[in-house]
């Protein structure tokens, strides 16, 4: 093959790479994560990927920990907008609701596999990112890690739906060998259900397809059949008045979990501290431990601590 032919092939490959990265920047900036996953994400299960919150094992871990999480956040944001502006029309899709992320400069870099021919990985280096968050994915990962560290082999658990409890589930799958888990989270059940040594029960009932959790009378009836050693709860707000969520249907499920557990652990990033959700879950005396990150507002944390609740910062 001539040197010119080789250079042309490399140039064509570089252009194709730029096209992929351009589409990624567009989808990522517009919040259209599901379309990106369906069209461009590798269909192979024999892959790993890395992000700010850790390493994942296959394309479905990306789907559950990123695509669904982005859609949940969009739904929460949209519901908050609806509460403030009731005239806002309902959306069939919530792509990019109140989200704009722009990587101003991206450089695609291909890591070549051992055979010297095929691509092993495609890396994106960015010069700037306009997203600003209160705590960041790393804090959520650390909170989930701390929660998982409090769980011992042989424990029985309630775990509700939420991004932080999902990260805790990821850590539990890697760190523990013998657990019995009852959950209303489809994502948590899917993650933990891959471990052959875990007993995982997904309670039935109606399903919230946006946030991937079950609820309703059937779910409540099933929860009443169990009494567990620990509950891990992801919530939307906690202050001196108690623990809250934005989902009315989730509040009664979480309350049932609390009532049937020996120890109740709330895991929430600092953006939830001092905040009020739409529906009450419980009062602070019902909570044994609150795990949050160090970016928390100290004044709000002091108000919560005055109730006597144990607090762990990560």
VENMO-V687553 format. One record per pair of residues at least 4 apart in sequence whose C-alpha atoms are under 8 Angstrom apart, sorted by the first residue. I is the first residue (numbers start at 1). GAP is how many residues later the second one is. If there is no record, write none. Layout:
I GAP
I GAP
This chain:
1 4
1 5
2 4
3 4
4 4
5 4
6 4
7 4
8 4
9 4
10 4
11 4
12 4
13 4
14 4
15 4
16 4
17 4
17 91
18 4
18 90
19 4
20 4
20 20
21 4
21 85
21 87
22 4
23 4
24 4
24 12
25 4
25 77
25 78
26 4
27 4
27 5
27 6
27 8
27 9
28 4
28 5
28 73
28 74
29 67
29 70
29 71
29 72
29 73
29 74
30 65
30 66
30 69
30 70
30 71
31 39
31 64
31 65
31 66
31 68
31 69
31 70
32 4
32 63
32 64
33 4
33 34
33 37
33 62
34 4
34 29
34 33
35 4
36 4
36 5
37 4
37 26
37 30
41 18
42 17
43 16
44 14
44 15
45 12
45 13
45 14
46 11
46 12
47 10
47 11
47 12
48 7
48 8
48 9
48 10
48 11
49 6
49 7
49 8
49 9
50 4
50 5
50 6
51 4
52 85
52 86
53 84
53 85
53 87
53 88
54 87
56 5
56 6
57 4
58 4
59 4
60 4
61 4
61 5
62 4
62 5
63 4
63 5
64 4
64 5
64 123
65 4
65 98
65 101
65 102
66 4
67 4
68 4
68 142
68 143
69 4
69 94
70 4
71 4
71 23
71 24
71 139
71 140
72 4
72 138
72 139
73 4
74 4
74 20
74 21
74 22
74 23
74 24
74 25
75 4
75 19
75 22
75 135
75 136
76 4
76 170
77 4
77 20
77 21
78 4
78 16
78 19
78 20
79 4
80 4
81 4
81 5
81 7
82 4
82 5
82 6
96 4
100 30
100 31
101 28
101 29
101 30
102 26
102 27
102 28
102 29
103 23
103 24
103 25
103 26
103 27
104 22
104 23
104 24
104 25
105 20
105 21
105 22
105 23
106 18
106 19
106 20
106 21
107 16
107 17
107 18
107 19
108 14
108 15
108 16
108 17
109 13
109 14
109 15
109 16
110 9
110 10
110 11
110 12
110 13
111 8
111 9
111 10
111 11
111 12
112 4
112 5
112 6
112 7
112 8
112 9
113 4
113 5
113 6
113 7
113 8
134 136
134 137
134 161
135 4
135 5
135 134
135 135
135 136
135 158
135 160
136 4
137 4
138 4
139 4
139 130
139 154
139 175
140 4
140 24
140 27
140 128
140 129
140 153
141 4
141 23
141 26
141 27
142 4
142 151
142 172
143 4
143 21
143 25
143 124
143 125
143 126
143 148
143 149
143 150
143 171
144 4
144 20
144 21
144 22
144 23
144 24
144 25
144 27
144 123
145 4
145 22
145 23
145 26
146 4
146 145
146 168
147 4
147 21
147 85
147 118
147 120
147 144
148 20
148 21
148 23
148 24
148 27
151 4
151 79
152 24
153 23
153 24
153 25
153 26
154 24
154 25
154 26
155 23
155 24
155 25
155 73
155 74
155 75
156 23
156 24
156 25
156 26
156 72
156 73
156 74
157 22
157 23
157 24
157 25
157 71
157 72
157 73
157 74
157 75
158 23
158 24
158 25
158 70
158 72
158 73
158 74
158 99
158 103
159 6
159 22
159 23
159 24
159 25
159 26
159 29
159 72
159 73
159 74
160 5
160 23
160 24
160 25
160 53
160 72
160 73
160 74
160 94
161 4
161 5
161 22
161 23
161 24
161 25
161 26
161 27
161 50
161 51
161 52
161 72
161 73
162 4
162 23
162 49
162 72
162 73
163 4
163 71
164 4
164 70
164 103
164 104
164 105
165 4
165 23
165 67
165 68
165 69
165 102
166 4
166 21
166 22
167 4
168 4
169 4
169 19
169 22
169 23
170 4
170 21
170 22
171 4
172 4
172 20
173 4
173 18
173 19
173 22
177 20
177 21
178 19
178 20
178 21
179 18
179 19
179 20
180 18
180 19
180 20
181 17
181 18
181 19
181 20
182 18
182 19
182 20
182 21
182 41
183 5
183 6
183 17
183 18
183 19
183 20
184 5
184 18
184 19
184 20
184 29
184 30
184 31
184 35
185 4
185 17
185 27
185 28
185 29
186 4
186 16
186 26
186 27
186 28
187 4
187 25
188 4
189 4
189 11
189 12
189 13
190 4
192 6
192 8
193 5
193 6
193 7
203 11
203 15
203 16
203 19
203 20
204 10
204 11
204 14
204 15
204 18
205 9
205 10
205 11
205 12
205 13
205 14
206 8
206 9
206 10
207 5
207 6
207 7
207 8
208 4
208 5
208 6
208 7
209 4
214 5
215 4
215 5
215 34
215 35
215 38
216 4
216 33
216 37
217 4
218 4
219 4
219 34
220 4
220 32
220 33
220 36
221 4
222 4
223 33
223 34
224 32
224 36
226 34
227 33
227 34
227 35
228 32
228 33
228 34
229 32
229 33
229 34
230 31
230 32
230 33
230 34
230 35
231 26
231 27
231 30
231 31
231 32
231 33
231 34
232 32
232 33
232 34
232 35
233 21
233 31
233 32
233 33
233 34
234 32
234 33
234 34
235 8
235 9
235 10
235 31
235 32
235 33
235 37
236 7
236 8
236 9
236 10
236 32
236 36
236 39
236 40
236 41
237 6
237 7
237 8
237 35
237 36
237 37
237 38
237 39
237 40
238 4
238 5
238 6
238 34
238 35
238 36
238 37
238 38
239 4
239 34
239 35
239 36
239 37
239 61
239 62
239 64
239 65
240 34
240 44
240 60
240 63
240 64
240 67
241 42
241 43
242 38
242 39
242 40
242 41
242 42
243 33
243 34
243 37
243 38
243 39
243 40
243 41
244 7
244 32
244 33
244 34
244 35
244 36
244 37
244 38
245 5
245 6
245 31
245 32
245 33
245 34
245 35
245 36
246 31
246 32
246 33
247 4
247 31
247 32
248 4
248 30
248 31
249 4
250 4
251 4
251 28
251 29
251 30
252 4
252 29
253 4
254 4
254 27
255 4
255 26
255 27
256 4
257 4
258 6
258 28
263 24
263 25
264 22
264 23
264 24
264 25
265 22
265 23
265 24
265 25
265 26
266 21
266 23
266 24
266 25
267 23
267 24
267 25
268 4
268 5
268 22
268 23
268 24
269 4
269 22
269 23
269 24
269 27
270 22
270 23
270 24
270 25
270 26
270 27
271 4
271 25
273 23
273 24
273 27
273 28
274 23
274 26
274 27
282 4
283 4
284 20
284 23
284 25
285 22
285 23
285 24
287 22
288 21
288 22
289 20
289 21
289 22
289 23
290 19
290 20
290 21
290 22
291 20
291 21
291 22
291 23
292 4
292 19
292 20
292 21
292 22
293 20
293 21
294 19
294 20
296 4
296 5
297 4
298 4
299 4
300 4
301 4
302 4
303 4
304 4
304 5
305 4
305 5
305 6
